[in-house]
Amino acid sequence: MQPRNMSMSGVVDLAAVKAAGEAKAKAEQARAQAARTGGSGAVAPAALVIDVDEAGFERDVLQRSTEVPVVLDFWAEWCQPCKQLGPLLERLAVEYNGRFLLAKIDVEPNQMLMQQFGIQSIPAVFAVVAGQALPLFQGAAPEAQIRETLDQLIQVGEERFGLTGITVDPDAGAPGAAPAEVPAGPYDALLEAAASALDANDFGGAIQAYKNVLTDDPANPEAKLGLAQAELLGRVQSMDPQAVRTAAAENPADVDAQIAAADLDLVGGHVEDAFGRLVEAVRRTAGDERNTARLRLLELFEVIGPEDPRVTAARTALARVLF
């Protein structure tokens, strides 16, 4: 149970990308937009530390990791070093004020997660960033080392993936607290204009109209769905279906070919085929290619909607190949 450093090479390598400056600028813009809208979606400090089990892993970790780095603390009641490390991580989660989310996983009732992460001793600390797992450290490491590791993790999340963290409101959930501010609206005119553009096959106009709504109301479900549909239709309108399917069949390892074929599958109503194709592409690839396939799959989830059972099944399949 002595502290043992785990490789941080993946984190450092991920940070060294050509688009780091652009992604950082986007992250800053997103934070500025959140400030202008009154910090909608803010959470209480207590919500920065959550308990996670196998059933909620996809929702509480994988999905949340698309907006904030999620640090996983694998622990057990009988583990003495865990009792030293756990409170330290909880304190740092609050101190970092939404730059990362701490998910605590009791290994006793969650043996499958322990096996999927290849954990042989605890405490063990991992992170999930935009759906990608990274080992951080093992054992009750010194606070200075933990802070350095967290700083690297946050930098990677911001520079490589544009993750801006979550807004924290010290008064959120407090008795007598004011209700969350309702986003400005209504957006009926903008949404009607976007739908009209979509019906007229003016996909560029529809995309811009939906983005105009999302600028003021990032969580607007109708605009999110419409934008995903418009972007999909815009991508496939100039495709030669036969050529695309031939390329995908002849080049199963070509991620771009599989992504194009998945778009056609979805437009043609073959939802499971589209999802299965991209899950398989994620399984077969690594690095940037894997992330490209994963992100397109998440975009296609938006087209169908998060409540659809086919999306739920595909998310589970994606989690299995990722971990």
Steps between C-alpha positions, in 0.01 A plus 500: 500500500799731465450793262599413145494749217301396197584621152400855418646477149155479348399826663814683393477367144137598467585856596749533217259562215512759226155634577571567867484876465173492308340258743607714793343804337175310455508398866545861607210606275279231652580619852428858400168392350411314820572815698282710269209259539520508876676167541204281411543143611702592807540233767559513874854427628371172647413380147869505403546168682275212400472128568493292183412135438498277194140582414561875498851501353396585145275785613703639790850456356503452123234758423626752756856463368393683185464821704749458785791265582376227736749367754429145619597401854489121541477422871369256760397528863775263614775693317691720746687710235162565340390671820794741465465563128120527476451808719794672329348447155162619625655818639685564174184444296330781689811719492536462121145635477358297212814449292463127562234267640594232756327164461553256787469130417481241778673197346318243715160528327656610170744223417431523126617862486810406695576227246431724201756751623751225577531601864698261721537710814333805649476787537527554126414825325405534135342773291253494214527789255254518211440126536870408511648335809837613636692350795607768748664345806475215746532507877471785750716743301626830646271801458755690290519213251122473486464872433755484218319205346162673525641815342628294205166326468305827497737645242450200274123520536503866404762502224428169331124471547380851585353386835419806706390330821173557682374813669477487878251707699560496877130580552365233263268263684503711815169558680336814367734519201361670194400266217737466208467776245293398201685557171380786286232421245269410348673368191194409295590732212859379479401137527231544234753666270744215557233239426398683183861510383532130574187422298642702211829305513679819604712313747748783551218739590341245732831435675556870560145554626527215749839627614346842560256341745772296670715809548244632749360167619770228472270231641202565270397144403320593179795702373751228594298238315443725200867594477608136509250415225598797281869420530439137412289584195753759391775239509319239295337721235802488267599139568494226238338221706638218289854639511480559874377148575757344269781693672375394843475134398846495341672697776366387839791668678438839333329709767387773260341239271316339792379839627362594158324163471356541851352836399332334201378213720331742737339710226371177347339398830754228583565633848648188658729450198630857529567467872653154468731614220640783710527295818707253300711785360570617857595144597743460209679833532700707745606859559353773282326255268318340792398839632374607157278191473378542859406864451305425183314227686406748773375740230280228354363430848375862499316439171303209646461637853639386836183322611488265202578140609730459198712787631506346847615166358766664286631704795541178694684340207722807471587485869602135462743567215642810667571320827 
